């Protein structure tokens, strides 16, 4: 396994600028080598939804949904994760190449729990994927919108996959309605990462057909995503319409804008992230749909 102990220089730089270096240092132990034979493995085995960050065969970064029945994520030993599903034809990471570093986030929306998994994709075949896991650790439940996801019925028509480099009116409508998106980032040595972003509907803003931004809310102070962006601006977004299963994949670059705190600083952090769209795939729908929402409310505002 790779030596991923401790924070990398980008994470440390953002932590220091945000004034949370001491608080973040207390969390460094979460980055130690994983033990999938314990709680993390059991959590993964019960999931039906995850998101995977990786590069396609052209080297472009994407983040895509990975779904299946409970058990489709299977821990093999202490540090190998088998993903028993295939990415659909038309998915931007369909036929993704093995031998690269990837990031995965498994989410239980109903109980607002999530686990990050980072490692190396060692195999990609007709039966699924195998990841040699370097890190596996939980994140706090903040900003996760509680929802139950249930298997969808068979699709009546073959979905149309649309490629482009700018948002359409339908894409803008989806973005402006969403309360959840998944963010993919990468680091030249530490590899890819997948993370969750949530807030009130409309927190992901559209500036124009090729530019989005969102406020950065307070989190766990580790700054895995923003630390990656401090070193490598490559980024990817995944927006899912959980009512219909429709997916919108965006790939491009992102940068953190450090602003003064004030009335227009919704997150109260003095930070916002600006994303430039370079490529777009309105991909095949996921095989899950949102059912009745469980009791409880996500923390959507700081």
Beta strands, then each sheet from edge to edge (+ up, - down):
strand 1: 49-55
strand 2: 61-67
strand 3: 73-76
strand 4: 80-83
strand 5: 101-108
strand 6: 113-125
strand 7: 128-139
strand 8: 149-151
strand 9: 162-164
strand 10: 180-187
strand 11: 191-198
strand 12: 204-208
strand 13: 211-215
strand 14: 234-240
strand 15: 247-258
strand 16: 271-283
strand 17: 288-290
sheet 1: 2+ 1- 5+ 6- 7+ 4- 3+
sheet 2: 8+ 17-
sheet 3: 9+ 16- 13+ 12-
sheet 4: 9+ 16- 15+ 14- 10+ 11-
end
